[in-house]
C-alpha cells in the first residue's frame, strides 16, 4: 500500500514537477528545433508532451494520490484538491480524477497515431499518408481520440461512488479500518468504485480492447516501418535515413514504456 507519508508525497511531487518541466522543454524542442522535414510528425509529439505533462500535473500536484488495494479506491489530498473540494464540491474532484485517466488514454492513443504516421512516411504508397495529413484525416484523428478518451473518463466518473455513498461503503467493506486507514474525513478525500458493478466490467473490457489494439497496431507498424526503411534505404540520404530510424526507435521505446 502507498501511504501518505511526507517522504512519499515529496518524492511524488518532485517527480511530477520534473516531468512537467521536461515535457515543457520537449515542447520547445519539437516546435523550434525539430527539422522541417519532420513537420508531419510534430503534432503527435506535441500532444504526447502536453498530455504527459497534464497527467503528471494532476496525479502528483493536483491530486497527490495514494492507492488502497485490494479495493478500487484511492485517497487524494493536498492543498490544491482540498481547495476544489471546499469551493466546488465532491463532483468537481471526481471530474479532476477523470482528467488524469483521460490523459493516460490520450497518451496511448497518440503514441499509436505517431507510430502509424512514421510507417506511412516511409511507405512508398502515399495515399494513406496524404489522407492523414488532409483536413479530413486530421479532424478524424483528433475527434476519434477525444471520443475514445471521453468514453473512458465519463465511464469512470459514473462508476465512482457519490460522496453520500462513501459512509455506507466503508461500513460494509471487509476490514475497512485497515484498508482505508489513510482516509481522514475533512483532511483528505476518498474515491472508491464498486468492483462488482456492470460499469466496472464495461470499463475493464473497453480499456482492455483499446490497449490490445493500440499495442498490436503499434508493434506491427514498427516492424513494417523498419522493414520498409531498410528496403528503401537507397532512396534516403544518410542523414535522413538516420533521422527516420532514430524517430522510429524513439516512438517504439515510448510505446514500450
DAHU-V482294 format. One record per pair of residues at least 4 apart in sequence whose ideal C-beta (glycine too) atoms are under 7 Angstrom apart, sorted by the first residue. I is the first residue (numbers start at 0). J is the second residue. Records with the same first field share a line. If there is no record, write none. Layout:
BEGIN
I: J / J
END
This chain:
BEGIN
0: 67 / 68
1: 7 / 65 / 66
2: 7 / 65 / 181
3: 7 / 8 / 65 / 74 / 76 / 181
4: 8
5: 9
6: 10
7: 11
8: 12 / 63
9: 13
10: 14
11: 15 / 59 / 63
12: 16 / 59 / 60
13: 17
14: 18 / 59
15: 19 / 55 / 56 / 58 / 59 / 60
16: 20 / 60
17: 21
18: 22 / 51 / 52 / 55
19: 23 / 52 / 55 / 56
20: 24
21: 25
22: 26 / 48 / 51 / 52
23: 27 / 52
24: 28
25: 29 / 48
26: 30 / 45 / 48
27: 31
28: 32 / 33
29: 33 / 41 / 44 / 45 / 48
33: 37 / 41
34: 242
36: 239
37: 41 / 246
39: 116 / 120 / 132
40: 44 / 113 / 116 / 246
41: 45
42: 46
43: 47 / 109 / 112 / 113 / 116
44: 48 / 113
45: 49
46: 50 / 105 / 109
47: 51 / 106 / 109 / 110 / 113
48: 52
49: 53
50: 54 / 102 / 105 / 106 / 109
51: 55 / 106
52: 56
53: 57 / 102
54: 58 / 99 / 102 / 103 / 106
55: 59
56: 60 / 61
57: 61 / 62 / 95 / 98 / 99 / 102
58: 62 / 64 / 99
59: 63
60: 79
61: 79 / 80 / 95
62: 75 / 80 / 95 / 96 / 99
63: 75 / 76 / 77 / 80
64: 73 / 75
65: 73 / 74 / 181
66: 73
67: 72 / 73 / 74 / 178 / 179 / 181
70: 172 / 178 / 191
71: 191 / 192 / 194
72: 179 / 189 / 190 / 191
73: 190
74: 181 / 182 / 187 / 189
75: 80 / 92 / 187 / 188 / 190
76: 80 / 186 / 187 / 188
77: 81
78: 82
79: 83
80: 84 / 92 / 95 / 188
81: 85
82: 86
83: 87 / 91 / 92 / 95
84: 88 / 89 / 92 / 188
87: 91
89: 93 / 162
90: 94
91: 95
92: 96 / 188
93: 97 / 156 / 159 / 190
94: 98 / 156
96: 190
97: 101 / 152 / 155 / 156
98: 102
99: 103
100: 104 / 151 / 152 / 155
101: 105 / 148 / 149 / 151 / 152
102: 106
103: 107
104: 108 / 147 / 148 / 151
105: 109 / 144 / 148
106: 110
107: 111 / 210 / 213
108: 112 / 144 / 147 / 148
109: 113 / 144
110: 114 / 217 / 250 / 253 / 254
111: 115 / 213 / 216 / 217
112: 116 / 140
113: 117 / 250
114: 118 / 217 / 220 / 221 / 250 / 254
115: 119 / 220
116: 120 / 131
117: 121 / 220 / 224 / 246 / 247 / 250
118: 122 / 220 / 223 / 224
119: 127 / 128 / 131
120: 128
121: 224 / 227 / 228 / 243
122: 128 / 227
123: 231
125: 129
126: 130
127: 131
128: 132
129: 133
130: 136
131: 136 / 140
132: 136
133: 137
134: 138
135: 139
136: 140
137: 141
138: 142
139: 143
140: 144
141: 145
142: 146
143: 147
144: 148
145: 149
146: 150
147: 151 / 209
148: 152
149: 153
150: 154 / 205
151: 155 / 205 / 206
152: 156
153: 157
154: 158 / 198 / 201 / 202
155: 159 / 202
157: 198
158: 192 / 196 / 198 / 199 / 202
159: 190 / 192
160: 164 / 165 / 168 / 191 / 192
164: 168
165: 169 / 189 / 191
166: 170
167: 171
168: 172 / 191
169: 175 / 179
172: 178
174: 178
175: 179
176: 180
179: 189
182: 187 / 189
183: 187
192: 199
193: 199
194: 199
195: 199
197: 201
198: 202
199: 203
200: 204
201: 205
202: 206
203: 207
204: 208
205: 209
206: 210
207: 211
208: 212
209: 213
210: 214
211: 215
212: 216
213: 217
214: 218
215: 219
216: 220
217: 221 / 254
218: 222
219: 223
220: 224
221: 225 / 247 / 251
222: 226
223: 227
224: 228 / 247
225: 229 / 247
226: 230
227: 231
228: 232 / 243 / 244 / 247
232: 240
235: 239 / 240 / 243
236: 240
237: 241
238: 242
239: 243
240: 244
241: 245
242: 246
243: 247
244: 248
245: 249
246: 250
247: 251
248: 252
249: 253
250: 254
251: 255
252: 256
END
